[in-house]
């Protein structure tokens, strides 16, 4: 073979090899190298590793746990980029880990994900030694995807307990408690009430189902996949009349007071989007109180182009609720935010609107 033919063949083989790991125009393709889907691990630090490819160059790689941003690492603008981050699971349970990449033009690629189990009798993998990630962004309590929500877990929605919680016969404190779910427990969701304030979950050990309040859990997946289950309220115990007369039981006072929403904080309120396609996030927090207990706190966000939706604020201790919103990849202009809180008696309060100004810098 003459030298010119050899050089041409070598260049063709190199091009085909590179083409196997890259995409064009629709954002980078990302592969999750470890852990792999279905793996089991003990309660220990794990290394999450991914690589991504794009003709325009990989700008950065983002890592998520249950849809919440864990960290991001720079891609260096190369066509093929590798990144990893270390993560300590908060407790035993089932977790969905995912990674996605952004190219140098601000285009997002599809996510790669793996569902793993941490802790329990099935945990047989060797723990990964801890090492500091190359670039880590400290995550805030919860990340909401404004334009494209993360995919729901296979097999329907599930919950992770963020505190010990009573699990009851029905959706409300008027029902008897039949179990206690401990912090860190994961359970599949079998049903919900219409307000999404109580969820019917599978009890550990295959012991049937019970109802837990959304105040005590973090939801993984789409609750709309679970059916609305109607449960009749428990019958009041009979009151025996005294001799010589009939007693009319006194009417029970009904809670008609909605929750109180105060100390709302949104940072920043003005976002400059470099390159008009770069993602941006913001922090939102509020103090919510109610005598009968807070059921859930939701913030609604609407942009000038019709994008938006509503997402949960998660409890952060005491009466504090907070979340991280974004990334904002929709139209520039004025985005409005309202907060809605519902108590255990289904009374609802709303506050707002507040405004975030999103500007585009070319």
Order of alpha helices (4+ residues) and beta strands (2+ residues): alpha-beta-beta-beta-beta-beta-beta-beta-beta-beta-beta-beta-beta-beta-beta-beta-beta-beta-beta-beta-beta-beta-beta-beta
